[in-house]
């Protein structure tokens, strides 16, 4: 019965160029494809953001390490003992 009604509707629509008919099945197919495309784009953006964040984290860690290494070397040159260096390191860890 649904096929007969659809055929009758198609004849009616063919006679009028201003009318279009879209079935539920066509709509579901279209919107599921659109949803998959949107999900793919968002996934790519998320991966790019995660990669950029990881690179930024590594860069910050390396910069911090090199800065501390230079600072500790300078303090050791002016006579900082190992015990004082440990206390200094504990203090810096608590501060950061």
C-alpha atoms as one frame of an Amber mdcrd trajectory, in Angstrom:
protein
   0.000   0.000   0.000   2.911   2.356   0.776   4.397   1.782  -2.675   1.074
   2.637  -4.345   0.777   5.859  -2.373   4.372   6.753  -3.172   3.766   6.160
  -6.887   0.686   8.379  -6.808   2.602  11.100  -5.005   5.466  10.862  -7.511
   2.971  11.376 -10.376   1.545  14.407  -8.607   4.997  15.869  -7.971   6.152
  15.217 -11.551   3.320  17.419 -12.763   4.442  20.373 -10.609   8.047  21.580
 -10.720   7.676  23.526  -7.461   7.124  20.384  -5.396   9.741  17.905  -4.218
   9.374  14.737  -2.199  11.934  13.384   0.187  11.405  10.100   1.971  12.379
   9.415   5.542  14.910   6.852   4.344  16.609   9.473   2.132  16.639  11.961
   5.009  18.176   9.436   7.389  20.868   8.549   4.847  21.671  12.210   4.176
  21.817  13.280   7.824  23.807  10.241   8.963  26.406  11.020   6.279  26.454
  14.642   7.398  26.867  13.545  11.012  29.802  11.292  10.103  31.453  14.139
   8.202  31.017  16.517  11.148  32.408  13.924  13.548  35.425  13.381  11.284
  36.172  17.102  11.116  35.862  17.480  14.893  38.105  14.458  15.415  40.792
  15.963  13.180  40.585  19.287  15.039  40.844  17.480  18.378  43.921  15.527
  17.238  45.587  18.750  16.049  44.850  20.465  19.377  46.251  17.508  21.352
  49.416  17.416  19.207  49.924  21.163  19.578  49.394  20.908  23.355  51.913
  18.071  23.639  54.528  20.018  21.644  53.921  23.063  23.841  54.290  20.954
  27.003  57.596  19.469  25.806  58.874  22.914  24.817  57.974  24.402  28.203
  59.561  21.498  30.085  62.817  21.701  28.122  63.010  25.481  28.500  62.381
  25.205  32.241  65.014  22.470  32.590  67.660  24.461  30.700  66.911  27.589
  32.710  67.174  25.722  36.025  70.367  23.991  34.934  71.999  27.316  34.169
  70.745  28.802  37.427  72.001  25.827  39.508  75.380  25.920  37.751  75.755
  29.591  38.576  74.831  28.983  42.231  77.337  26.112  42.466  80.045  28.349
  41.046  79.553  30.866  43.836  79.773  28.148  46.498  76.372  26.502  46.973
  76.817  23.200  48.850  74.932  19.988  47.963  72.811  20.301  51.109  71.885
  23.864  50.217  71.133  22.755  46.658  68.738  20.073  47.950  66.976  22.618
  50.155  66.841  25.033  47.233  65.382  22.330  44.969  62.713  21.448  47.557
  61.834  25.115  47.875  61.543  25.521  44.085  59.396  22.424  43.727  56.998
  23.686  46.401  56.908  27.118  44.775  56.094  25.851  41.283
